Amino acid sequence: MKPPDCFVCRSETGPVDHFTLIYFGPREQEEVGRAVARDRGWVGHPHNAFWFCADHVHLGQERQSMHWREAIAEINATVGR
């Protein structure tokens, strides 16, 4: 798992409870691939999980039901990237 690093502002400072790990929706085929990887002992940061600081967590929470690529594209557009 990656350490806390806000997807929006890249902040890494502050207590751990200042950050929230948001999981966006994966597609079915991605979920199957992740299950296979877990069965093989793979560990690491999930592709659909992103850290958000307390100032930006709302941007992630509002889009949790979206596929992670669509959510990230929308967040980038919202913040002007």
C-alpha positions as CSV (number, residue, x, y, z in Angstrom):
1,M,0.0,0.0,0.0
2,K,1.3,3.5,-0.8
3,P,1.7,5.9,2.0
4,P,-0.7,8.8,2.3
5,D,-0.2,11.3,-0.5
6,C,-3.2,13.5,-1.6
7,F,-4.1,12.8,-5.2
8,V,-5.2,16.5,-5.6
9,C,-2.5,18.6,-3.8
10,R,0.2,15.9,-3.4
11,S,0.3,16.7,0.4
12,E,2.1,14.1,2.4
13,T,2.2,15.9,5.7
14,G,-0.1,15.6,8.6
15,P,-1.4,12.9,10.8
16,V,-2.5,9.7,9.2
17,D,-6.1,10.5,10.1
18,H,-5.8,13.6,7.9
19,F,-6.0,11.3,4.9
20,T,-8.7,9.0,3.6
21,L,-8.2,6.2,1.1
22,I,-11.0,6.3,-1.4
23,Y,-11.8,3.2,-3.5
24,F,-13.5,3.9,-6.8
25,G,-15.4,1.2,-8.7
26,P,-13.4,-1.2,-10.8
27,R,-14.8,-2.9,-13.9
28,E,-15.8,-6.6,-13.6
29,Q,-12.8,-7.8,-15.6
30,E,-10.4,-5.7,-13.3
31,E,-12.0,-7.2,-10.2
32,V,-11.4,-10.8,-11.6
33,G,-7.8,-9.9,-12.4
34,R,-7.3,-8.5,-8.8
35,A,-8.8,-11.7,-7.3
36,V,-6.4,-13.8,-9.3
37,A,-3.4,-11.7,-8.2
38,R,-4.5,-11.9,-4.6
39,D,-4.7,-15.7,-4.9
40,R,-1.2,-15.7,-6.2
41,G,0.0,-13.7,-3.2
42,W,0.4,-10.3,-4.9
43,V,0.4,-7.4,-2.5
44,G,0.5,-3.7,-3.3
45,H,-1.6,-0.6,-3.9
46,P,-4.9,-1.3,-5.7
47,H,-5.3,0.6,-9.0
48,N,-8.7,1.9,-7.9
49,A,-7.6,3.4,-4.5
50,F,-6.4,6.9,-4.1
51,W,-5.4,9.0,-1.0
52,F,-7.2,12.3,-0.4
53,C,-6.4,14.8,2.3
54,A,-9.1,16.3,4.5
55,D,-9.4,19.3,2.3
56,H,-10.0,17.3,-0.9
57,V,-11.7,14.1,0.3
58,H,-15.1,15.4,-0.8
59,L,-13.8,15.2,-4.4
60,G,-13.3,11.5,-4.1
61,Q,-16.3,10.7,-2.0
62,E,-18.6,12.3,-4.5
63,R,-17.4,10.0,-7.2
64,Q,-16.9,6.6,-5.4
65,S,-19.5,4.9,-7.5
66,M,-17.7,5.8,-10.7
67,H,-15.1,3.7,-12.4
68,W,-11.7,4.9,-11.2
69,R,-10.5,6.2,-14.6
70,E,-13.6,8.2,-15.1
71,A,-13.5,9.5,-11.5
72,I,-9.9,10.6,-11.8
73,A,-10.5,12.3,-15.1
74,E,-13.4,14.2,-13.6
75,I,-11.4,15.2,-10.6
76,N,-8.5,16.4,-12.8
77,A,-11.0,18.5,-14.8
78,T,-12.5,19.9,-11.7
79,V,-9.2,21.1,-10.3
80,G,-8.0,22.3,-13.7
81,R,-5.5,19.6,-14.7
